[in-house]
Amino acid sequence: MTHQELYRLAVLAREMSYSPYSNFAVGAALLCDDGSVYTGCNIENAALGPTACAERVAVFKAVSEGKRGFVAIAVAGGPADSAMPDGDCFPCGVCRQVLAEFCPPSLAVVTKNHVTTLGQLLPHSFKL
């Protein structure tokens, strides 16, 4: 699967976003080493703390299905009233740490205009 194809899946996942408080819809698509893909969208809550980011939803779905090998994640985000994100949306700090728990530093992180690695985004992740 190409990075562009993975990004398109993130854009589609974004359509499921529940983001009435921020009006910022995010979708993510996580590519596993066996070729399977898990998607997620951000799911907000009025109390804010229980809000889940799209990247974490995708990772937790994959892990809950027994997946542990990940190759790339694509993230698409922007105003909920816009059909297509017009810029880049990178994982937040919490999502970067969750990704670091399950993914190698070489994990490709794909946005609309960039491809980087998790190691570049979070060079000093917390590890026990």
N, C-alpha and C positions, 0 to 999 in steps of 0.2 A: 504494500500500500504506500502510495506517495504521501509526502507531507501535505500536499494540496488536497488530496482526497480525505485525509484525516481532518484537516481544517474544515472541509465542507461538512463533515459529520458533526463537528463541534458547533457549527452554525445551525445545523438542524436541531441539535440538542438544546440550543439556546431558546428555541421556540417554546419549550416546556417550562421555561423559567417562571418562578413565582416570585416576583420582585415588586410588590406594590409600595414598598417604603422607600427604596432607593431609586426605583425606576431604571435600574441598571441590570440588564439581563445578560447572563453569562452561560455559555455552554462549553463543555469539555468532552474530548474523545481521547481515550487511553488505549494505545495499541500494545497488545501483549506479544510476547515472543513467539506464541503459537499462531499469530495472525488474527486472533479474536480482538474485538474492540468493545470497550465498555464506555458508555456515555453518561454524562451527568449534567444537571443544570443547577443554578443557585436556587435555594429555597429559603425565603426570608421568613422571619417571625417578628411579631410586634415587640417582643421582649429583646430583640436583637441578638442576645447571647446564643439562643438556639439556632440561629441562622446557619445554613450549611452552604459552603461554596461549591461550585460546579466540579472543580478538580477533586475535592475530597469525596463528593458523591460518587464520581467515577471510580476512584481508587477503592473506596469501601465496597462498592458493588463488585468489583473484580476480586478483591481479597475475600469477600464473603462467598465467592464462588470457587475459591481455591487457587486463584491465580497469584503468582509471585514473581513472574518474569515480565518486565515492562521495557519497551523499546522507545516509545515516544508518547507525548501528550500534546494535543492541540487545544488552544483556548481561544474562544471568540466572545467578546463582550462589548457592550455599548448601550446607549439609551434604549430602553425597552420599546419605544415607539418607532425605532428605526429597524427596517427589515434586514439590513446588512451592516455589521460593524464597520466604521470608517477608519479605525485605528487599531493599534495593538493593545492587547489586554494580557498582562503577565500575571502569573499566580501571586497571591498575597504571601506574606511571610509565613503564616500558619500553614497554608497549602504547600509551600516550599519545604517546610519541615516534615509534613506528612509524606510528601513525595520522597524525601531523603530517607525516611524509615523503610520504604519498600522498593526504591528504585536506585540504580547505580548513578554516579555522577555524570555518566555519559548519556543519560536519558535526554533525548531531543525534546526541547520545548518549542512548540510551533505556534506562532501568532500570525496575524494577517500578513505582516511584512518582514518578519524575522524568524530565524531558527537559531536557537542557542542551546546550551546544555544546562541541566540542573546544577552541575558543578560550577558553572559560571554564574548562575543566579544565586547560589547559596554555597559559597566556597568553604564555609566553616559550620556545617550543620552540627546540631547537638547529637551526641551518641553516648550511649552507656557502655 
